[in-house]
Structures are given as C-alpha cells and as structure tokens.
Amino acid sequence: MAHAAEPVILRAVMFQDSGKWVAQCLEHDIGVQADNVDDLYGRLEVVLRLQSKESVAVGHAPLADVPAAPATYFDMWDRRPKGVTPMTISLDGDGNGGGMRSRVELALCA
C-alpha cells in the first residue's frame, strides 16, 4: 500500500502595508494582498493552487518554475516573533490528487 507523501512546508511572512494585509511566500516568489486576514488566507490558497497547476501543465513539478522570494522577506522571517500560525493548503496539480500537499507556515511580521 502506498503511503501519502508528507506535505511540503512552505513559509510565508504576513504583514500590513498601506492598510492592506500582505502574504509573501519565501521558497517561491508568490505574494497576495487583501483587506483582511481571512481574505488573505483564501487568496493565498487560490494563488498557490493556480500556480501549482500551471507548473504541472507545462511539465514541471508543482511550483518548480517559481524562484525564491527576494532576501528581504527571508530577513523578515528571521526577525519574526516566534509565534507561527500553521495553515494547511492542498496543492492539487491535476485535479485528481496527483499534486503536491503543502503546509504553509505564516508568521506575522512587523
């Protein structure tokens, strides 16, 4: 019997900029913004799913063609308060369970 693959862990910083909430992934340069945190979570999930499907559609592994974020965001992660709010997102590249399961760790950064 095949075992389900462990989820890939992605990290994202979350902060406010000019009145908007922003989430920026680190391992892949993918970011979203919204008026509130609930919408931010939803938008991040949608964008990660769509980008994953797009990568698979051109013959790559999910998100493999998206480079890492700029170093500024890694610095924000390193300076974050140590409270991390895990959020689980399933990235399904082909709609039939053949995609990549991912857990996104969001850290609130100033």
Phi and psi in radians as a Rosetta constraint file:
Dihedral C 1 N 2 CA 2 C 2 CIRCULARHARMONIC -1.359 0.35
Dihedral N 2 CA 2 C 2 N 3 CIRCULARHARMONIC 2.473 0.35
Dihedral C 2 N 3 CA 3 C 3 CIRCULARHARMONIC -1.677 0.35
Dihedral N 3 CA 3 C 3 N 4 CIRCULARHARMONIC 2.539 0.35
Dihedral C 3 N 4 CA 4 C 4 CIRCULARHARMONIC -1.151 0.35
Dihedral N 4 CA 4 C 4 N 5 CIRCULARHARMONIC 2.415 0.35
Dihedral C 4 N 5 CA 5 C 5 CIRCULARHARMONIC -1.159 0.35
Dihedral N 5 CA 5 C 5 N 6 CIRCULARHARMONIC 2.525 0.35
Dihedral C 5 N 6 CA 6 C 6 CIRCULARHARMONIC -1.110 0.35
Dihedral N 6 CA 6 C 6 N 7 CIRCULARHARMONIC 2.537 0.35
Dihedral C 6 N 7 CA 7 C 7 CIRCULARHARMONIC -1.165 0.35
Dihedral N 7 CA 7 C 7 N 8 CIRCULARHARMONIC 2.547 0.35
Dihedral C 7 N 8 CA 8 C 8 CIRCULARHARMONIC -1.358 0.35
Dihedral N 8 CA 8 C 8 N 9 CIRCULARHARMONIC 2.344 0.35
Dihedral C 8 N 9 CA 9 C 9 CIRCULARHARMONIC -1.691 0.35
Dihedral N 9 CA 9 C 9 N 10 CIRCULARHARMONIC 2.124 0.35
Dihedral C 9 N 10 CA 10 C 10 CIRCULARHARMONIC -1.914 0.35
Dihedral N 10 CA 10 C 10 N 11 CIRCULARHARMONIC 2.557 0.35
Dihedral C 10 N 11 CA 11 C 11 CIRCULARHARMONIC -1.946 0.35
Dihedral N 11 CA 11 C 11 N 12 CIRCULARHARMONIC 2.569 0.35
Dihedral C 11 N 12 CA 12 C 12 CIRCULARHARMONIC -2.509 0.35
Dihedral N 12 CA 12 C 12 N 13 CIRCULARHARMONIC 2.470 0.35
Dihedral C 12 N 13 CA 13 C 13 CIRCULARHARMONIC -1.662 0.35
Dihedral N 13 CA 13 C 13 N 14 CIRCULARHARMONIC 2.571 0.35
Dihedral C 13 N 14 CA 14 C 14 CIRCULARHARMONIC -2.254 0.35
Dihedral N 14 CA 14 C 14 N 15 CIRCULARHARMONIC 2.270 0.35
Dihedral C 14 N 15 CA 15 C 15 CIRCULARHARMONIC -2.750 0.35
Dihedral N 15 CA 15 C 15 N 16 CIRCULARHARMONIC 2.918 0.35
Dihedral C 15 N 16 CA 16 C 16 CIRCULARHARMONIC -1.740 0.35
Dihedral N 16 CA 16 C 16 N 17 CIRCULARHARMONIC 2.443 0.35
Dihedral C 16 N 17 CA 17 C 17 CIRCULARHARMONIC -2.479 0.35
Dihedral N 17 CA 17 C 17 N 18 CIRCULARHARMONIC 2.046 0.35
Dihedral C 17 N 18 CA 18 C 18 CIRCULARHARMONIC 0.924 0.35
Dihedral N 18 CA 18 C 18 N 19 CIRCULARHARMONIC 0.739 0.35
Dihedral C 18 N 19 CA 19 C 19 CIRCULARHARMONIC 1.448 0.35
Dihedral N 19 CA 19 C 19 N 20 CIRCULARHARMONIC -0.084 0.35
Dihedral C 19 N 20 CA 20 C 20 CIRCULARHARMONIC -1.853 0.35
Dihedral N 20 CA 20 C 20 N 21 CIRCULARHARMONIC 2.607 0.35
Dihedral C 20 N 21 CA 21 C 21 CIRCULARHARMONIC -1.522 0.35
Dihedral N 21 CA 21 C 21 N 22 CIRCULARHARMONIC 2.395 0.35
Dihedral C 21 N 22 CA 22 C 22 CIRCULARHARMONIC -2.191 0.35
Dihedral N 22 CA 22 C 22 N 23 CIRCULARHARMONIC 2.411 0.35
Dihedral C 22 N 23 CA 23 C 23 CIRCULARHARMONIC -2.157 0.35
Dihedral N 23 CA 23 C 23 N 24 CIRCULARHARMONIC 2.221 0.35
Dihedral C 23 N 24 CA 24 C 24 CIRCULARHARMONIC -2.198 0.35
Dihedral N 24 CA 24 C 24 N 25 CIRCULARHARMONIC 2.073 0.35
Dihedral C 24 N 25 CA 25 C 25 CIRCULARHARMONIC -1.249 0.35
Dihedral N 25 CA 25 C 25 N 26 CIRCULARHARMONIC 2.663 0.35
Dihedral C 25 N 26 CA 26 C 26 CIRCULARHARMONIC -1.678 0.35
Dihedral N 26 CA 26 C 26 N 27 CIRCULARHARMONIC -0.904 0.35
Dihedral C 26 N 27 CA 27 C 27 CIRCULARHARMONIC -1.132 0.35
Dihedral N 27 CA 27 C 27 N 28 CIRCULARHARMONIC -0.430 0.35
Dihedral C 27 N 28 CA 28 C 28 CIRCULARHARMONIC -2.418 0.35
Dihedral N 28 CA 28 C 28 N 29 CIRCULARHARMONIC 2.330 0.35
Dihedral C 28 N 29 CA 29 C 29 CIRCULARHARMONIC -1.307 0.35
Dihedral N 29 CA 29 C 29 N 30 CIRCULARHARMONIC 1.329 0.35
Dihedral C 29 N 30 CA 30 C 30 CIRCULARHARMONIC -2.235 0.35
Dihedral N 30 CA 30 C 30 N 31 CIRCULARHARMONIC 2.208 0.35
Dihedral C 30 N 31 CA 31 C 31 CIRCULARHARMONIC -2.403 0.35
Dihedral N 31 CA 31 C 31 N 32 CIRCULARHARMONIC 2.703 0.35
Dihedral C 31 N 32 CA 32 C 32 CIRCULARHARMONIC -2.451 0.35
Dihedral N 32 CA 32 C 32 N 33 CIRCULARHARMONIC 2.825 0.35
Dihedral C 32 N 33 CA 33 C 33 CIRCULARHARMONIC -2.431 0.35
Dihedral N 33 CA 33 C 33 N 34 CIRCULARHARMONIC 2.723 0.35
Dihedral C 33 N 34 CA 34 C 34 CIRCULARHARMONIC -2.763 0.35
Dihedral N 34 CA 34 C 34 N 35 CIRCULARHARMONIC 2.940 0.35
Dihedral C 34 N 35 CA 35 C 35 CIRCULARHARMONIC -1.345 0.35
Dihedral N 35 CA 35 C 35 N 36 CIRCULARHARMONIC -0.409 0.35
Dihedral C 35 N 36 CA 36 C 36 CIRCULARHARMONIC -2.530 0.35
Dihedral N 36 CA 36 C 36 N 37 CIRCULARHARMONIC 2.901 0.35
Dihedral C 36 N 37 CA 37 C 37 CIRCULARHARMONIC -1.150 0.35
Dihedral N 37 CA 37 C 37 N 38 CIRCULARHARMONIC -0.697 0.35
Dihedral C 37 N 38 CA 38 C 38 CIRCULARHARMONIC -1.044 0.35
Dihedral N 38 CA 38 C 38 N 39 CIRCULARHARMONIC -0.796 0.35
Dihedral C 38 N 39 CA 39 C 39 CIRCULARHARMONIC -1.146 0.35
Dihedral N 39 CA 39 C 39 N 40 CIRCULARHARMONIC -0.598 0.35
Dihedral C 39 N 40 CA 40 C 40 CIRCULARHARMONIC -1.059 0.35
Dihedral N 40 CA 40 C 40 N 41 CIRCULARHARMONIC -0.816 0.35
Dihedral C 40 N 41 CA 41 C 41 CIRCULARHARMONIC -1.007 0.35
Dihedral N 41 CA 41 C 41 N 42 CIRCULARHARMONIC -0.822 0.35
Dihedral C 41 N 42 CA 42 C 42 CIRCULARHARMONIC -1.082 0.35
Dihedral N 42 CA 42 C 42 N 43 CIRCULARHARMONIC -0.756 0.35
Dihedral C 42 N 43 CA 43 C 43 CIRCULARHARMONIC -1.163 0.35
Dihedral N 43 CA 43 C 43 N 44 CIRCULARHARMONIC -0.676 0.35
Dihedral C 43 N 44 CA 44 C 44 CIRCULARHARMONIC -1.085 0.35
Dihedral N 44 CA 44 C 44 N 45 CIRCULARHARMONIC -0.758 0.35
Dihedral C 44 N 45 CA 45 C 45 CIRCULARHARMONIC -1.062 0.35
Dihedral N 45 CA 45 C 45 N 46 CIRCULARHARMONIC -0.801 0.35
Dihedral C 45 N 46 CA 46 C 46 CIRCULARHARMONIC -1.096 0.35
Dihedral N 46 CA 46 C 46 N 47 CIRCULARHARMONIC -0.809 0.35
Dihedral C 46 N 47 CA 47 C 47 CIRCULARHARMONIC -1.140 0.35
Dihedral N 47 CA 47 C 47 N 48 CIRCULARHARMONIC -0.723 0.35
Dihedral C 47 N 48 CA 48 C 48 CIRCULARHARMONIC -1.118 0.35
Dihedral N 48 CA 48 C 48 N 49 CIRCULARHARMONIC -0.711 0.35
Dihedral C 48 N 49 CA 49 C 49 CIRCULARHARMONIC -1.105 0.35
Dihedral N 49 CA 49 C 49 N 50 CIRCULARHARMONIC -0.813 0.35
Dihedral C 49 N 50 CA 50 C 50 CIRCULARHARMONIC -1.134 0.35
Dihedral N 50 CA 50 C 50 N 51 CIRCULARHARMONIC -0.758 0.35
Dihedral C 50 N 51 CA 51 C 51 CIRCULARHARMONIC -1.152 0.35
Dihedral N 51 CA 51 C 51 N 52 CIRCULARHARMONIC -0.645 0.35
Dihedral C 51 N 52 CA 52 C 52 CIRCULARHARMONIC -1.094 0.35
Dihedral N 52 CA 52 C 52 N 53 CIRCULARHARMONIC -0.806 0.35
Dihedral C 52 N 53 CA 53 C 53 CIRCULARHARMONIC -1.108 0.35
Dihedral N 53 CA 53 C 53 N 54 CIRCULARHARMONIC -0.665 0.35
Dihedral C 53 N 54 CA 54 C 54 CIRCULARHARMONIC -1.131 0.35
Dihedral N 54 CA 54 C 54 N 55 CIRCULARHARMONIC -0.723 0.35
Dihedral C 54 N 55 CA 55 C 55 CIRCULARHARMONIC -1.061 0.35
Dihedral N 55 CA 55 C 55 N 56 CIRCULARHARMONIC -0.800 0.35
Dihedral C 55 N 56 CA 56 C 56 CIRCULARHARMONIC -1.130 0.35
Dihedral N 56 CA 56 C 56 N 57 CIRCULARHARMONIC -0.651 0.35
Dihedral C 56 N 57 CA 57 C 57 CIRCULARHARMONIC -1.096 0.35
Dihedral N 57 CA 57 C 57 N 58 CIRCULARHARMONIC -0.481 0.35
Dihedral C 57 N 58 CA 58 C 58 CIRCULARHARMONIC -1.741 0.35
Dihedral N 58 CA 58 C 58 N 59 CIRCULARHARMONIC 0.249 0.35
Dihedral C 58 N 59 CA 59 C 59 CIRCULARHARMONIC 1.559 0.35
Dihedral N 59 CA 59 C 59 N 60 CIRCULARHARMONIC 0.223 0.35
Dihedral C 59 N 60 CA 60 C 60 CIRCULARHARMONIC -1.814 0.35
Dihedral N 60 CA 60 C 60 N 61 CIRCULARHARMONIC 2.851 0.35
Dihedral C 60 N 61 CA 61 C 61 CIRCULARHARMONIC -1.169 0.35
Dihedral N 61 CA 61 C 61 N 62 CIRCULARHARMONIC 2.703 0.35
Dihedral C 61 N 62 CA 62 C 62 CIRCULARHARMONIC -0.904 0.35
Dihedral N 62 CA 62 C 62 N 63 CIRCULARHARMONIC 2.200 0.35
Dihedral C 62 N 63 CA 63 C 63 CIRCULARHARMONIC 1.183 0.35
Dihedral N 63 CA 63 C 63 N 64 CIRCULARHARMONIC 0.054 0.35
Dihedral C 63 N 64 CA 64 C 64 CIRCULARHARMONIC -1.100 0.35
Dihedral N 64 CA 64 C 64 N 65 CIRCULARHARMONIC -0.435 0.35
Dihedral C 64 N 65 CA 65 C 65 CIRCULARHARMONIC -1.640 0.35
Dihedral N 65 CA 65 C 65 N 66 CIRCULARHARMONIC 0.160 0.35
Dihedral C 65 N 66 CA 66 C 66 CIRCULARHARMONIC -1.878 0.35
Dihedral N 66 CA 66 C 66 N 67 CIRCULARHARMONIC 2.018 0.35
Dihedral C 66 N 67 CA 67 C 67 CIRCULARHARMONIC -1.215 0.35
Dihedral N 67 CA 67 C 67 N 68 CIRCULARHARMONIC 2.965 0.35
Dihedral C 67 N 68 CA 68 C 68 CIRCULARHARMONIC -1.187 0.35
Dihedral N 68 CA 68 C 68 N 69 CIRCULARHARMONIC 2.758 0.35
Dihedral C 68 N 69 CA 69 C 69 CIRCULARHARMONIC -1.224 0.35
Dihedral N 69 CA 69 C 69 N 70 CIRCULARHARMONIC 2.843 0.35
Dihedral C 69 N 70 CA 70 C 70 CIRCULARHARMONIC -1.060 0.35
Dihedral N 70 CA 70 C 70 N 71 CIRCULARHARMONIC 2.713 0.35
Dihedral C 70 N 71 CA 71 C 71 CIRCULARHARMONIC -1.010 0.35
Dihedral N 71 CA 71 C 71 N 72 CIRCULARHARMONIC -0.483 0.35
Dihedral C 71 N 72 CA 72 C 72 CIRCULARHARMONIC -0.931 0.35
Dihedral N 72 CA 72 C 72 N 73 CIRCULARHARMONIC -0.712 0.35
Dihedral C 72 N 73 CA 73 C 73 CIRCULARHARMONIC -1.292 0.35
Dihedral N 73 CA 73 C 73 N 74 CIRCULARHARMONIC -0.573 0.35
Dihedral C 73 N 74 CA 74 C 74 CIRCULARHARMONIC -1.136 0.35
Dihedral N 74 CA 74 C 74 N 75 CIRCULARHARMONIC -0.674 0.35
Dihedral C 74 N 75 CA 75 C 75 CIRCULARHARMONIC -1.097 0.35
Dihedral N 75 CA 75 C 75 N 76 CIRCULARHARMONIC -0.725 0.35
Dihedral C 75 N 76 CA 76 C 76 CIRCULARHARMONIC -1.048 0.35
Dihedral N 76 CA 76 C 76 N 77 CIRCULARHARMONIC -0.744 0.35
Dihedral C 76 N 77 CA 77 C 77 CIRCULARHARMONIC -1.064 0.35
Dihedral N 77 CA 77 C 77 N 78 CIRCULARHARMONIC -0.775 0.35
Dihedral C 77 N 78 CA 78 C 78 CIRCULARHARMONIC -1.129 0.35
Dihedral N 78 CA 78 C 78 N 79 CIRCULARHARMONIC -0.504 0.35
Dihedral C 78 N 79 CA 79 C 79 CIRCULARHARMONIC -1.648 0.35
Dihedral N 79 CA 79 C 79 N 80 CIRCULARHARMONIC 0.053 0.35
Dihedral C 79 N 80 CA 80 C 80 CIRCULARHARMONIC -1.151 0.35
Dihedral N 80 CA 80 C 80 N 81 CIRCULARHARMONIC 2.691 0.35
Dihedral C 80 N 81 CA 81 C 81 CIRCULARHARMONIC -1.097 0.35
Dihedral N 81 CA 81 C 81 N 82 CIRCULARHARMONIC 2.605 0.35
Dihedral C 81 N 82 CA 82 C 82 CIRCULARHARMONIC -1.345 0.35
Dihedral N 82 CA 82 C 82 N 83 CIRCULARHARMONIC 0.081 0.35
Dihedral C 82 N 83 CA 83 C 83 CIRCULARHARMONIC -1.419 0.35
Dihedral N 83 CA 83 C 83 N 84 CIRCULARHARMONIC 1.940 0.35
Dihedral C 83 N 84 CA 84 C 84 CIRCULARHARMONIC -1.956 0.35
Dihedral N 84 CA 84 C 84 N 85 CIRCULARHARMONIC 2.279 0.35
Dihedral C 84 N 85 CA 85 C 85 CIRCULARHARMONIC -1.762 0.35
Dihedral N 85 CA 85 C 85 N 86 CIRCULARHARMONIC 1.824 0.35
Dihedral C 85 N 86 CA 86 C 86 CIRCULARHARMONIC -1.250 0.35
Dihedral N 86 CA 86 C 86 N 87 CIRCULARHARMONIC 2.544 0.35
Dihedral C 86 N 87 CA 87 C 87 CIRCULARHARMONIC -2.437 0.35
Dihedral N 87 CA 87 C 87 N 88 CIRCULARHARMONIC 2.302 0.35
Dihedral C 87 N 88 CA 88 C 88 CIRCULARHARMONIC -1.722 0.35
Dihedral N 88 CA 88 C 88 N 89 CIRCULARHARMONIC 2.242 0.35
Dihedral C 88 N 89 CA 89 C 89 CIRCULARHARMONIC -2.228 0.35
Dihedral N 89 CA 89 C 89 N 90 CIRCULARHARMONIC 2.286 0.35
Dihedral C 89 N 90 CA 90 C 90 CIRCULARHARMONIC -1.703 0.35
Dihedral N 90 CA 90 C 90 N 91 CIRCULARHARMONIC 2.090 0.35
Dihedral C 90 N 91 CA 91 C 91 CIRCULARHARMONIC -1.748 0.35
Dihedral N 91 CA 91 C 91 N 92 CIRCULARHARMONIC 1.854 0.35
Dihedral C 91 N 92 CA 92 C 92 CIRCULARHARMONIC -1.875 0.35
Dihedral N 92 CA 92 C 92 N 93 CIRCULARHARMONIC 1.758 0.35
Dihedral C 92 N 93 CA 93 C 93 CIRCULARHARMONIC -1.168 0.35
Dihedral N 93 CA 93 C 93 N 94 CIRCULARHARMONIC -0.508 0.35
Dihedral C 93 N 94 CA 94 C 94 CIRCULARHARMONIC -2.114 0.35
Dihedral N 94 CA 94 C 94 N 95 CIRCULARHARMONIC 0.060 0.35
Dihedral C 94 N 95 CA 95 C 95 CIRCULARHARMONIC 1.403 0.35
Dihedral N 95 CA 95 C 95 N 96 CIRCULARHARMONIC -0.058 0.35
Dihedral C 95 N 96 CA 96 C 96 CIRCULARHARMONIC -2.140 0.35
Dihedral N 96 CA 96 C 96 N 97 CIRCULARHARMONIC 0.457 0.35
Dihedral C 96 N 97 CA 97 C 97 CIRCULARHARMONIC 1.454 0.35
Dihedral N 97 CA 97 C 97 N 98 CIRCULARHARMONIC 0.132 0.35
Dihedral C 97 N 98 CA 98 C 98 CIRCULARHARMONIC -1.613 0.35
Dihedral N 98 CA 98 C 98 N 99 CIRCULARHARMONIC 0.146 0.35
Dihedral C 98 N 99 CA 99 C 99 CIRCULARHARMONIC -1.540 0.35
Dihedral N 99 CA 99 C 99 N 100 CIRCULARHARMONIC -2.690 0.35
Dihedral C 99 N 100 CA 100 C 100 CIRCULARHARMONIC -2.022 0.35
Dihedral N 100 CA 100 C 100 N 101 CIRCULARHARMONIC 2.185 0.35
Dihedral C 100 N 101 CA 101 C 101 CIRCULARHARMONIC -1.393 0.35
Dihedral N 101 CA 101 C 101 N 102 CIRCULARHARMONIC 2.407 0.35
Dihedral C 101 N 102 CA 102 C 102 CIRCULARHARMONIC -2.442 0.35
Dihedral N 102 CA 102 C 102 N 103 CIRCULARHARMONIC 2.461 0.35
Dihedral C 102 N 103 CA 103 C 103 CIRCULARHARMONIC -1.938 0.35
Dihedral N 103 CA 103 C 103 N 104 CIRCULARHARMONIC 2.165 0.35
Dihedral C 103 N 104 CA 104 C 104 CIRCULARHARMONIC -1.744 0.35
Dihedral N 104 CA 104 C 104 N 105 CIRCULARHARMONIC 2.174 0.35
Dihedral C 104 N 105 CA 105 C 105 CIRCULARHARMONIC -1.709 0.35
Dihedral N 105 CA 105 C 105 N 106 CIRCULARHARMONIC 1.964 0.35
Dihedral C 105 N 106 CA 106 C 106 CIRCULARHARMONIC -1.693 0.35
Dihedral N 106 CA 106 C 106 N 107 CIRCULARHARMONIC 2.300 0.35
Dihedral C 106 N 107 CA 107 C 107 CIRCULARHARMONIC -2.112 0.35
Dihedral N 107 CA 107 C 107 N 108 CIRCULARHARMONIC 2.215 0.35
Dihedral C 107 N 108 CA 108 C 108 CIRCULARHARMONIC -1.278 0.35
Dihedral N 108 CA 108 C 108 N 109 CIRCULARHARMONIC 2.150 0.35
Dihedral C 108 N 109 CA 109 C 109 CIRCULARHARMONIC -2.156 0.35
Dihedral N 109 CA 109 C 109 N 110 CIRCULARHARMONIC 2.545 0.35
